[in-house]
Amino acid sequence: MKAPEGLRRGLLEFHWVPPVLWIGIIGMLILTRWWDFWTS
């Protein structure tokens, strides 16, 4: 079963979104964990 053409085109055009989201989520987790340490 093949994916619809619109989905394939979208994934090819926005292939950079999942890694950027992953790095952003990890960065936010680090910031929230260490925020008190860095601001004191």
N, C-alpha and C positions, 0 to 999 in steps of 0.2 A: 504494500500500500504506500503510495507516494503522498507526500505532504502537499497541501494546496500551494499554488504558485505564489500567492500573496505572503503566506507564511515563510516560504523559502526566500523570497526577496527581502522580507523584513529581517530575517536572521542573518542574511549575508550583509545587509547594510548596517545593522546595529550589532555586529559581533563583539564590539568593544564594551557593551553595556554590562554583561555579567561580571567580567573581571573588575570593572570600576566599582560596581555595587559591592562586590566581595571585599575589596580593599577599604571601601568606605565604612562598611559594617565593622570590620576588624579595627579600623582606626577609632570609630566611635566607642567600641567596647574598651579599648585601651584608655581613651580619654576619660570615660566615666569611671573606670577602675582607679586611675591614678590622679584624678583631678584634685583631690584634697592634698595629696603629697606635693604636687607641682605648685599649688597656689599658697602653700604655707611657707 
